[in-house]
Amino acid sequence: MTISKEQLITWLDNTAGVMQEKREYLTELDAAIGDADHGINMDRGFSKVKEKLPTVADKDLGTIFKTVGMTLMSSVGGASGPLYGTFFMKAGMALMGKEALAAEDFLTFVENGVGGILQRGRAEVGDKTMYDVWAPVLEGIKGGVEAGKTAPELSADAVVVAEKALEGTIPLQAKKGRASYLGERSIGHQDPGATSSTLMLKALLNVIA
């Protein structure tokens, strides 16, 4: 069982709605340990993505994801724009010509996207960033592919892993970005980037479940 291009376009479209709905929530999280702009930035970026989608709906997934990446890079401020932009651009480059995501393609999507996050952010697990969600999600998908799971099953598993990892960011002390300036005062707060990443994964599952 694959995830179709139509489902993925719906996912990206729905993610814009989720980021608009959670704008204040994400901003509140960021106000505690950052610049108080993550919700604003994510809402702006994915609203631009939503506007772009009709112009690339007839293209292959690689082109669609690269367009998403470039749109986020050009419209989202702060650290999240380059990180999410590079995620989608790297994923798109690895999926040129694809019209759907089988299990192996879903792994390719996440693996190359996470590689983009690492290239941009140079974070490690435990630094209290979005990578604290994406690292275990990637490992879980690798294991799921080896176990013969379908792409929708991998998506469902990814949400479970992400939610647990997201909660795990709360007791961490931030070591990257603006939050790292707070030192121990960053402990006890949920990471905004890890939160928006989890929201994206949940939005995908809601489309294909």
N, C-alpha and C positions, 0 to 999 in steps of 0.2 A: 504494500500500500504506500502510495506517494502523497506528498503535499503538492497540490496543483498550483500553477501560476496564479489562477484566479483567487485561490485561497490566500496566497501570499500577498497579492495586491490588496485584498480585503483586510488582511492583518495590518499592513502598513497604514491603510486608511483608518482602521479602527484604533491603531496606536495613537494617531493624531487626536482622536476623541478622548482616549484615556489620559494623554498628557494634558489636555485642556481641563479635563475633570479633576485631575490630581495636581494641577498647577500650584494651588495654595499649599497643599500638603507637602509637596517637594520643596517649595520655597521655605516653609517653616523648618523642615529638616536642615536645609542649607543655612538658614539664619543662625542656627545653633552653632555650626562649626565652619561655615564658609562665607560666601558673599551674598547670601540670600537671593540668588538669581537662578538657581537650577531649574525650578519649576517654570519660570518665565522663559528661560532659554529653550527648554525641551518643548514647551508649548509652541513657541515661535518656530523652531526648527521643523517639527513634524507637521505644523500647519502649512509650511512651505512645501514639504514632501507631498502632502495631500493635494496641493495645487498642481504639482508636477506629474503625479501619477497618470492622469488621463493622456498625457503626451507620450508616455512610454509603455502604455498597457499592452500594445501589440508587439513589443520587443521581447527578447529572451531575458531570462532571470539575471544573467550577468550584467546586461545593460541596465536593467531596472535597479539592481542593487548599487551599481556604480553611480547612477544618477541620484539615488537616495543619499549616498555618501557625499557626493559633491554638493548637494543641496544643504546637507547638515553642516558641512565644512564652511560654507559661505554664509550661513544664516544664524548659526548658534554661537553665542559668545562663551567665554569662560573655557574651562578645560574640557567640558563635555562635547563641544563641537568637534574639535580635532579627534577626540577619542572615538566617538560614535561615527563620525565621518570616515575615519580610517577603517573602522570595523566593517562598514558596508562596502567601502571601496575595495578592500582586500578580498572580502567574500565574493564580491561581484567579479573580480578579475579571475577568480578560481572557478567560476560557474558560467563562463561565457558559452552560449549556445544551449543552455539547459532550459527546458520548459516545465520541469517539475523537479521536486526533491525526493529521491529515494533515500533510504537510510544512510547510505554512504555519502550521498550529496549533502544531507543534513549535517553530517559530521564535517564535511569539507567546508560548509558554510560557517559553522561555529569555529572550527579550528583556524581557518584563515582570518576570520573576524577577530578572534582572540589574539592571534598573532599580531594583528594591526594595533590592538590596544596595548600590547606589550611593547611594540616598536615605538609607539608614541609616548606612553606613560612610564615605561620601565618600572612598573610596580612589581611587588612580590606579594605572595599570600601573607596576610597579616598586616599589610600596610593600611588597611581600612579604606579600600577603594572599590570600584566596580569589579576589579579583578578578583576580589574575594568571592564574588558570585560566579564569575565566568570560569575560573580555574576548576572548581569542583564540577560545574555543569559540563565542561568539556570532558573531563575524566569519566563522568557518568555516561556521556554519549558514546565515548570510545568503548566502554564496557558493554553498553547496550547493543552497539553494532556487532561486536564479537559474539554476543548472545543471540543474534538474529532478530532483534526487535525491529519493528517498522518505524518509519519516520514519525507518525503520530504518537506511537508509544514512547519514542525517544523524547518527544516534546512534553508529554505528560510527566515523564520521569524528571526532566530538566526543571520543571516548575517545583516539584517536591524538593529537589536538591537546592534550588535557588532560594526558596523560602527559608530553609534551614540555615543556609550560608548567610542570608541577609540578616537574620536574627543574630548570627555570630559576629556581625560587625559592631554590634552595640558595645560590648566590653573592650573592644580594641582601642589602642591609642593610635591616632593617625600619624603616619610617617611620610605622607605625600601631600602635596597641594597646600591650599590655604589652611585646611584643618590642622596640618602638622604644626603650624605656628602656635596652636593652643596647648600643645604638649598634653599633659595629663587631663586637662579640661575637656579634651575631645572624647574621653572615655565616658560611656553611658549614652552616647548618641548614635542613632542609626545612620549609616552612610547614605547620602542622597543619590550618588551615582549607582551604588549597588541596588538602591530602591527602584530607580527608573529602569535599570536592566531587568529586574525581576518583573516589573509591570509589563515590559515588552514581551517577556517569555510567557506570562499569563495571558496576554492579549492574543498571542499565537495559538495557545492551547484552546482558548475560547472559540476560535474560528474553526479549528479542525476536530474538536472533540465531538 
